[in-house]
């Protein structure tokens, strides 16, 4: 009888309660892949969108949600030389993380930073890959520049604040309460703006005199036009999500007058070689910061795998500060 594993399936598109515990055969590690015995997995906004039927997995990817895990390499596929069975790794996935076992290309596996347990390591891949690529590779953030992140207490936000500060930027963050603004400051933000009470454009303009150099935006909608007003000449704007919608009417004249750059990306559907290049950069430039404790993931709450629906309820409430995690009990 083929070995099986526990996992979480999406019974049908809908709310958090469509996430159901299930049993499936263990996946197999194909050429260039590893099979990981999962100890912990991160919960991310793309998982919510997939559950709602708005973000289907790429062709060939598992339909089980979950884009990041940490665990122990159980088996390796043909041609794998970078890791061995028994190695402890954290890894980026195209899907399949809400399970006791998951597969991914070996190039997307990274070692656990010094002193990290599985739970902390599982909180790294999705947000660190996303922030590094979009803020530093696409946005080109440099020391001495001003950086604005919307949603400063999200998993992405808490990572972006720390990395931007570690690399010498002046950091602005927006959040929806005084408590969340204080959390942003505790993480290193120079200026935290309660968007329910203050106009972030006015604050940015007042503090910088010219605007910020890079914006990481996951809001979209009417924020796009406001962001343009908050941007300095030659600034770069990077979109990674559209919580307020991807369609917006905006005056593009400021883009021309200030020579602004607008770009964006999604990570999940990118070719493995693209994601492997990000992993290589992270290992060289960011993992030393994690080893030294200068940057670390912020975990809000941990749920057993079988309670994935409760984890999604919390994610949709936006009451969390940092990452929401699942554990398999391994």
Backbone torsions as a table, in degrees:
resi	resn	phi	psi	omega
1	UNK	NA	132.3	-176.7
2	UNK	-66.7	139.8	178.4
3	UNK	-64.4	148.0	-177.9
4	UNK	-124.3	169.7	178.8
5	UNK	-142.4	157.9	170.8
6	UNK	-83.9	146.5	179.4
7	UNK	-156.7	178.6	176.0
8	UNK	-118.3	124.9	178.1
9	UNK	-106.9	156.6	171.5
10	UNK	-95.6	105.7	-174.7
11	UNK	-62.8	-39.2	178.1
12	UNK	-166.8	159.4	178.7
13	UNK	-59.5	137.2	179.6
14	UNK	165.2	-155.3	-177.9
15	UNK	-76.8	-178.3	-176.3
16	UNK	-55.1	-30.3	-174.6
17	UNK	-73.8	-3.2	173.7
18	UNK	-79.7	-7.7	175.0
19	UNK	-77.5	118.7	-173.4
20	UNK	-127.0	134.9	172.6
21	UNK	-61.0	142.5	-178.2
22	UNK	-150.5	171.0	176.0
23	UNK	-122.8	133.2	-179.8
24	UNK	-138.1	160.5	172.0
25	UNK	-62.9	149.4	175.4
26	UNK	-61.1	137.4	173.4
27	UNK	-70.3	159.1	179.3
28	UNK	-108.5	143.4	177.0
29	UNK	-80.3	114.0	177.3
30	UNK	-81.0	-175.8	177.6
31	UNK	-56.1	130.8	179.7
32	UNK	77.1	7.3	-177.1
33	UNK	-115.5	163.1	173.4
34	UNK	-125.2	150.2	172.2
35	UNK	-102.5	122.3	-176.9
36	UNK	-107.8	130.4	169.7
37	UNK	-81.9	109.1	-168.1
38	UNK	-77.9	131.9	172.5
39	UNK	-100.5	-36.5	-178.1
40	UNK	-153.1	154.5	-180.0
41	UNK	-141.2	148.9	177.6
42	UNK	-89.4	151.3	173.8
43	UNK	-106.0	127.2	-174.5
44	UNK	-133.8	160.9	-179.8
45	UNK	-55.1	-38.9	177.1
46	UNK	-59.5	-30.0	175.8
47	UNK	-63.7	-41.0	178.5
48	UNK	-63.0	-44.8	-179.7
49	UNK	-64.0	-38.7	177.0
50	UNK	-63.3	-43.9	179.4
51	UNK	-60.8	-33.6	179.5
52	UNK	-79.6	-5.9	-178.9
53	UNK	85.3	14.6	-175.6
54	UNK	-102.2	-6.0	-174.1
55	UNK	-147.1	75.9	-176.6
56	UNK	-66.0	151.2	179.4
57	UNK	-66.4	151.1	176.7
58	UNK	-61.8	160.3	179.3
59	UNK	-56.7	129.0	178.0
60	UNK	90.3	-11.5	180.0
61	UNK	-84.3	156.8	176.7
62	UNK	-63.5	145.1	175.4
63	UNK	-84.4	-4.6	173.4
64	UNK	-72.5	133.2	179.3
65	UNK	-70.0	167.6	177.1
66	UNK	117.0	116.9	-172.5
67	UNK	-114.1	0.8	179.5
68	UNK	-154.2	140.8	179.3
69	UNK	-146.0	166.1	163.6
70	UNK	-132.8	147.5	-178.7
71	UNK	177.3	-160.9	-177.0
72	UNK	-112.4	132.9	177.8
73	UNK	-64.2	121.4	-178.2
74	UNK	-94.7	-45.6	178.8
75	UNK	-145.1	157.5	177.3
76	UNK	-123.9	147.5	178.6
77	UNK	-87.8	176.4	-178.9
78	UNK	-58.0	134.2	175.4
79	UNK	86.9	-2.2	-179.0
80	UNK	-81.9	124.9	179.1
81	UNK	-128.0	-12.2	-173.6
82	UNK	-80.1	-23.9	178.1
83	UNK	-135.4	163.1	-178.8
84	UNK	-132.7	157.0	174.9
85	UNK	-53.8	135.5	-177.5
86	UNK	99.1	-17.4	178.3
87	UNK	-67.8	142.1	175.3
88	UNK	-95.6	126.1	-174.5
89	UNK	-139.3	159.5	161.2
90	UNK	-114.4	153.5	-169.7
91	UNK	-152.8	147.7	171.6
92	UNK	-89.4	137.3	-179.9
93	UNK	-122.1	162.0	169.0
94	UNK	-92.1	-4.1	-179.7
95	UNK	158.6	165.4	174.0
96	UNK	99.6	5.4	-174.0
97	UNK	-73.8	-24.3	-179.8
98	UNK	-82.6	66.4	-175.1
99	UNK	-162.3	166.6	179.0
100	UNK	-77.4	-20.8	176.8
101	UNK	-139.4	147.8	179.5
102	UNK	-151.7	153.9	178.0
103	UNK	-114.1	153.6	175.4
104	UNK	-162.6	156.6	174.2
105	UNK	-58.6	142.3	-177.5
106	UNK	-62.9	-26.4	179.8
107	UNK	-67.5	-13.5	-178.8
108	UNK	-102.2	11.6	175.4
109	UNK	-96.4	138.5	177.2
110	UNK	-128.4	149.3	179.7
111	UNK	-70.5	156.7	173.7
112	UNK	-68.1	130.1	175.0
113	UNK	-59.4	161.0	-177.9
114	UNK	-58.1	129.8	176.7
115	UNK	81.3	1.6	-177.0
116	UNK	-85.9	139.6	168.1
117	UNK	-92.3	177.4	-176.0
118	UNK	-62.9	-39.3	-177.2
119	UNK	-62.5	-49.0	-179.5
120	UNK	-64.2	-39.4	-178.8
121	UNK	-67.1	-35.1	-179.7
122	UNK	-67.9	-18.2	179.1
123	UNK	-82.1	-0.8	-173.4
124	UNK	-90.7	-50.7	-161.6
125	UNK	-58.2	-55.2	-172.6
126	UNK	-61.1	-47.4	-176.9
127	UNK	-73.9	-39.3	-178.1
128	UNK	-71.9	-40.0	173.2
129	UNK	-58.9	-46.9	-176.2
130	UNK	-64.1	-48.7	-177.6
131	UNK	-67.2	-45.3	-177.7
132	UNK	-60.6	-46.9	-177.9
133	UNK	-65.5	-45.7	-171.8
134	UNK	-81.4	-40.3	-178.3
135	UNK	-80.6	-43.9	-172.0
136	UNK	-98.3	-40.6	-179.9
137	UNK	-82.0	-49.6	180.0
138	UNK	-82.5	-44.7	-178.5
139	UNK	-79.5	-20.1	176.8
140	UNK	62.9	33.3	-178.7
141	UNK	-61.2	133.0	-178.5
142	UNK	-123.5	160.3	175.3
143	UNK	-57.2	138.2	179.2
144	UNK	90.7	-10.6	179.1
145	UNK	-88.4	164.1	177.3
146	UNK	-101.1	136.2	-173.4
147	UNK	-128.8	136.1	177.4
148	UNK	-120.9	127.6	175.3
149	UNK	-118.9	127.5	172.4
150	UNK	-87.1	143.1	-177.6
151	UNK	73.3	53.8	-171.7
152	UNK	-64.9	-20.0	-179.1
153	UNK	-102.6	6.2	172.4
154	UNK	-72.2	171.7	175.0
155	UNK	-57.7	-44.2	176.7
156	UNK	-63.3	-45.6	-176.2
157	UNK	-63.1	-45.9	-179.0
158	UNK	-64.3	-32.2	176.4
159	UNK	-72.9	-45.0	-177.4
160	UNK	-63.0	-41.7	178.5
161	UNK	-57.6	-50.5	-175.4
162	UNK	-65.4	-44.6	-178.1
163	UNK	-68.3	-43.4	179.7
164	UNK	-60.8	-41.9	179.4
165	UNK	-66.9	-41.5	-179.3
166	UNK	-62.3	-29.4	-179.6
167	UNK	-98.7	16.2	166.4
168	UNK	91.2	17.6	178.7
169	UNK	-90.6	159.0	167.4
170	UNK	-89.2	125.4	-168.1
171	UNK	-110.5	127.1	170.4
172	UNK	-110.4	139.5	177.7
173	UNK	-138.8	140.6	173.0
174	UNK	-102.4	147.1	177.4
175	UNK	-155.3	167.1	-169.5
176	UNK	-99.7	8.9	177.7
177	UNK	-156.8	162.9	177.4
178	UNK	-64.3	-36.9	177.8
179	UNK	-60.6	-44.6	-179.6
180	UNK	-69.0	-36.1	176.8
181	UNK	-62.7	-40.7	177.4
182	UNK	-64.0	-38.4	176.6
183	UNK	-61.2	-39.4	177.0
184	UNK	-62.0	-44.2	178.7
185	UNK	-64.5	-39.0	179.1
186	UNK	-61.8	-30.4	179.5
187	UNK	-81.6	-10.2	177.4
188	UNK	122.6	-3.1	179.3
189	UNK	-62.1	134.2	177.4
190	UNK	-74.5	-33.1	-178.5
191	UNK	-140.9	124.0	176.8
192	UNK	-115.8	129.6	-171.1
193	UNK	-117.7	119.5	175.0
194	UNK	-78.1	104.0	-173.3
195	UNK	-68.2	-13.9	176.8
196	UNK	-78.9	-18.7	-175.2
197	UNK	-121.0	-21.2	-176.6
198	UNK	-127.5	154.2	173.4
199	UNK	-90.1	110.4	-174.9
200	UNK	-62.3	-30.4	178.6
201	UNK	-61.6	-46.5	-179.5
202	UNK	-63.7	-42.0	180.0
203	UNK	-63.1	-47.0	-179.6
204	UNK	-60.5	-45.7	-178.9
205	UNK	-63.9	-40.3	-178.9
206	UNK	-66.7	-42.9	-175.2
207	UNK	-75.1	-32.7	-174.9
208	UNK	-101.9	-27.5	-176.2
209	UNK	82.8	-16.8	-177.5
210	UNK	-139.9	-15.6	-176.3
211	UNK	110.7	175.7	-179.0
212	UNK	-91.6	160.1	-177.1
213	UNK	-92.2	-28.1	179.8
214	UNK	-140.7	135.8	173.1
215	UNK	-122.4	130.4	169.7
216	UNK	-105.2	115.5	-171.5
217	UNK	-119.9	128.0	173.8
218	UNK	-119.3	13.2	-175.4
219	UNK	-100.0	-49.5	-178.9
220	UNK	69.5	-149.2	179.5
221	UNK	54.8	-136.9	-176.9
222	UNK	-71.9	-6.4	175.7
223	UNK	-67.6	-25.0	-176.2
224	UNK	-61.5	-49.5	179.2
225	UNK	-64.3	-38.7	178.0
226	UNK	-67.4	-38.7	177.9
227	UNK	-59.8	-39.7	-179.8
228	UNK	-59.0	-36.7	178.3
229	UNK	-71.1	-25.4	-178.7
230	UNK	-88.3	-2.9	-174.7
231	UNK	-93.6	140.9	175.8
232	UNK	-78.9	164.3	172.2
233	UNK	-55.2	139.2	-179.8
234	UNK	69.9	14.8	-177.9
235	UNK	-74.2	161.7	-179.2
236	UNK	-120.8	135.6	-179.2
237	UNK	-119.7	125.9	-177.1
238	UNK	-121.6	121.3	178.0
239	UNK	-99.3	134.0	177.0
240	UNK	-125.6	-7.7	177.7
241	UNK	-166.1	169.3	-176.4
242	UNK	-139.4	72.2	-177.9
243	UNK	-63.9	-26.1	177.5
244	UNK	-105.4	14.5	175.4
245	UNK	106.7	148.4	-178.0
246	UNK	-95.1	-6.6	179.6
247	UNK	-106.7	129.0	-176.1
248	UNK	-153.5	144.8	173.2
249	UNK	-95.6	124.3	-173.5
250	UNK	-142.1	146.2	175.4
251	UNK	-83.6	116.5	-176.5
252	UNK	-86.0	-2.0	-178.1
253	UNK	-57.1	-42.0	177.7
254	UNK	-59.2	-31.6	177.7
255	UNK	-60.2	-41.6	179.6
256	UNK	-73.0	-46.0	-174.8
257	UNK	-66.7	-35.2	-178.5
258	UNK	-100.6	1.6	177.5
259	UNK	57.7	51.3	-176.4
260	UNK	-84.3	153.2	175.7
261	UNK	-116.5	128.0	176.3
262	UNK	-116.1	129.3	179.6
263	UNK	-146.5	179.4	179.8
264	UNK	-175.6	170.5	179.8
265	UNK	-162.3	159.6	164.3
266	UNK	-119.0	149.1	-174.4
267	UNK	-97.4	-39.8	-167.3
268	UNK	-59.0	-41.3	-174.4
269	UNK	-90.3	2.4	-179.7
270	UNK	-68.1	150.1	176.7
271	UNK	-59.4	150.2	-179.1
272	UNK	-55.6	-38.4	-178.4
273	UNK	-63.8	-32.7	176.5
274	UNK	-66.4	-46.2	-179.5
275	UNK	-68.6	-32.7	177.3
276	UNK	-65.3	-35.2	177.6
277	UNK	-65.9	-38.1	176.2
278	UNK	-64.9	-42.9	179.3
279	UNK	-59.2	-41.4	179.8
280	UNK	-63.7	-41.4	178.5
281	UNK	-65.7	-42.6	178.6
282	UNK	-60.4	-44.2	-177.7
283	UNK	-63.1	-36.8	-177.6
284	UNK	-78.9	-37.1	-168.7
285	UNK	-111.6	-24.2	-175.7
286	UNK	-110.4	-37.6	-179.4
287	UNK	-57.2	-35.8	174.8
288	UNK	-59.5	-34.5	177.2
289	UNK	-67.3	-37.8	176.8
290	UNK	-68.3	-41.9	177.9
291	UNK	-58.4	-36.7	-177.5
292	UNK	-85.1	-7.3	-178.8
293	UNK	77.6	12.2	-179.7
294	UNK	-76.6	-24.1	176.9
295	UNK	-134.8	139.8	179.0
296	UNK	-154.2	152.2	178.7
297	UNK	-72.0	150.4	177.7
298	UNK	-109.4	117.9	-176.6
299	UNK	-105.9	125.8	-177.3
300	UNK	-88.1	-49.6	-176.6
301	UNK	-156.8	150.3	-177.8
302	UNK	-120.9	134.0	178.2
303	UNK	-121.9	148.4	168.0
304	UNK	-63.5	152.0	-178.4
305	UNK	-50.9	-41.9	-176.8
306	UNK	-64.4	-16.2	179.8
307	UNK	-102.3	32.3	179.2
308	UNK	-58.2	-34.1	179.0
309	UNK	-61.8	-42.0	177.8
310	UNK	-64.0	-37.5	177.3
311	UNK	-62.4	-38.4	179.0
312	UNK	-71.2	-35.7	174.4
313	UNK	-58.2	-44.1	179.1
314	UNK	-64.9	-43.0	178.6
315	UNK	-57.4	-45.2	-177.2
316	UNK	-73.0	-19.3	177.9
317	UNK	-75.9	-19.6	-176.3
318	UNK	59.5	23.1	179.3
319	UNK	-85.8	-6.1	-174.8
320	UNK	-85.8	156.9	172.6
321	UNK	-125.0	102.7	-175.5
322	UNK	102.1	-154.6	-170.4
323	UNK	-89.2	149.4	169.9
324	UNK	-109.4	132.8	-171.3
325	UNK	-126.8	158.2	173.4
326	UNK	-121.3	144.7	175.0
327	UNK	-125.5	148.2	-179.8
328	UNK	-92.3	-10.3	-176.4
329	UNK	88.2	4.8	179.8
330	UNK	-69.7	NA	NA
